[in-house]
Amino acid sequence: MKPVIGITIGCSCGIGPEIVEKAVNDPRVLDICEPKIFGTAVRGGPRDCGAASMRAVDDAVRAVMQGDVAAIVTAPINKSHWAAAGCPFLGHTEYLAHVSGARPVAMMMAGPRLKVGLVTTHIPLSLVPKAITIERICEVTRLTYDFIRSSSPASLAVCALNPHAGESGNMGDEEEKIIVPAVEILRRDGMPVSGPYPADTVFHRASQGEFGAVVAMYHDQGISPVKTLDFAATVNITLGLPFVRTSPDHGTAEDIAGKGHASHGNLVEAIKLAVREAGNKK
């Protein structure tokens, strides 16, 4: 029996409704699952759009928690529209952690050639140094390892924060004070992890097969290389939730919404990963 996969339509202002309609009629999707759509396209301003897309996510979460769907796939939302609707959370990852009560969670971008777990996500770059703690690095690395442990290679690389991995403290001391101690704790626990490695080389090394995944310190540090390598096939997956949730790696693309030529290929990849992970979880 094919699993039922819940798919939210995202923000009506963007390409979400369009790509969802295309995806749920695509043989690549219909051959592996029964899609169930959550959400209704609405007209109106940002507050209406944001509120409607939030309700869709709430309904999908309720369904997956009750076992009515095997996993959820979320189409892109406009974070400013969620804020206009009164949502205090900065994106799907933070919101899903809150409504599910899951702790800890982590964002991962999973592509064919590179997988990256993020220590911090949607925060200003100026706040990153204070947000990376030994505990948080350990949490994200463990979640990332759980995701890749059955693959090959199952080793993990931890990325540095500063240029040249801090250059022995000359370019920043976060490596010596925070990242190295975290790596040592994880290695004592028997985890195949090493680092910190400079960001300008570690993603290339991982893409060549030396590591199964990289743990990056902040959003653009980790997402930029994985999207550069495989933009069309990279999928966002939230680690640590009590259910499977995936999402395309692109935004709402409001500039092309309603024109009929938005590609649904990345959404198909997100659905395929959701089906696969739901099977693993089961």
Protein Blocks (a to p, Z undefined) as FASTA:
>chain_A
ZZdddddebjfklmmlmmmmmmmmgfklmmmoccddeddddeddfklmmmmmmmmmmmmm
mmmmnopagbdcdddddfklmmmnopabfbfklmmmmmnopacdddddddfkbccddfbf
cdcfklmmmmpcfklmmmmmmmmmmmmmmpccfbdcdddfbehhlnnoinojklmmmmmm
mmmmmmmnopaceddddfklmmmmmmnopagbdcdfbfklmmmmmmmmmmmlgccddehi
abdcdddfbdfklmlgonlpacfklmmmmmmmmmmmmmmmZZ
